[in-house]
Amino acid sequence: MTEREVAPLTDAAFWDKHWKGRQLPIAVDESRATPYQREILNVFKRFVPHGPGKETVEIGGAPGGYLAYIARTFNHRAHAIDISPVGCRMLEENFRLLGLPIDVYCIDALTGDLSSLPRFDVVYSLGLIEHFSDPTPMMRRHVELAKPGGLVIIGLPSFLGVSGPIIKLTRPELLETHNLETMDVRRWESFEKAIGVEVLFHGYVGGWEPRIYAVRRKGPAQVLNGPIWATAKAMDLMRPLRGINNRAWSGYAMGVYRTPS
């Protein structure tokens, strides 16, 4: 496996810029979550064990909204790993404002020395592995951080199927920092076998999600945001459509794994 094959598509400077200026506190709350977010939370509710005494770490943890949900809902001690100094400070401040304890490790989870870190009951990432040309080494790091018999959970957006042409129109910059091959669940078997985990679930969730198309850059394309948000609200009202999931339609993919005991 060459260095080029495992090259990250982002770096600390990219994430420093990405997180700078975010308003805190940020916490995912089931009562205020969109139907799309609830489908992600449903995966957590289905598999994550309840504490006390359980510990969860999020890799690429900033800003910590979903991690706060896990800490509150399952009574887990929260930990986070992030490469971005801005993101690490944000995590610490966010959890201070939320009144929740957290341990933050400001380190590159792929190349850094993780030997001094504890091992966790749950290791997860949301929106991480798609930023690497080869996701297998990062997935292996997930497993290394988990206790024997622990859970590894991944989640990432999908720009495949119907989303592909729309992303190219509204947010083409995303294609520079995302590896679209990682979004095809059919390809996951390669890293699942390589890291030796038991597959508890892998597939698409949340149905079609127009919000991922919202234009962030200033310019004429922002006029598309009105129809995008209107379509997203319409999807929220048609909740049964959130249960229809496949590669061509869905906006999010997730996997849940048990590490060898």
MOWOUR-V210868 format. One line per field, one symbol per residue. phi: phi as a letter, one per 40 degrees, with the letter a starting at -180 (. if undefined). psi: psi as a letter, one per 30 degrees, with the letter a starting at -180 (. if undefined). Layout:
# MOWOUR-V210868
phi: ???
psi: ???
This chain:
# MOWOUR-V210868
phi: .ccccbcccbaccccdccccgccbcbacbdcbccdcccccccccccbcccccgcbbbbcgcccgcccccccccbfcccbabaccdcccccdcccccccgbcabbbcacccbccbccccbbcbbaabgbcccbcbcccccccdcccccdgcbbbbaacbbcfccdccdcccbcccccbbccccccdcccdccccccgbcccaaicbggcbcdccdccccidcccccdccccccccccccddccccbaccbcbababbbbcdb
psi: jleefgkkflaeeeeeeefkgkkllkkkkefgkleeeeeeeeeefefklkalflkkkkkhfkfgeeeeeeeeeghlkklkkkfkeeeeeeeeeefeefhklkkkjjljfefljgffllklekklkjheffgkfjfeeeeeeeeffklkglkkklkllkglbffeeeeeeehfffffgkjfeffjffffeefeeefhlkjekkaklfakjffffkkekkafffffeeeeeeeeeeeefieffffjklefelfkklkklklk.
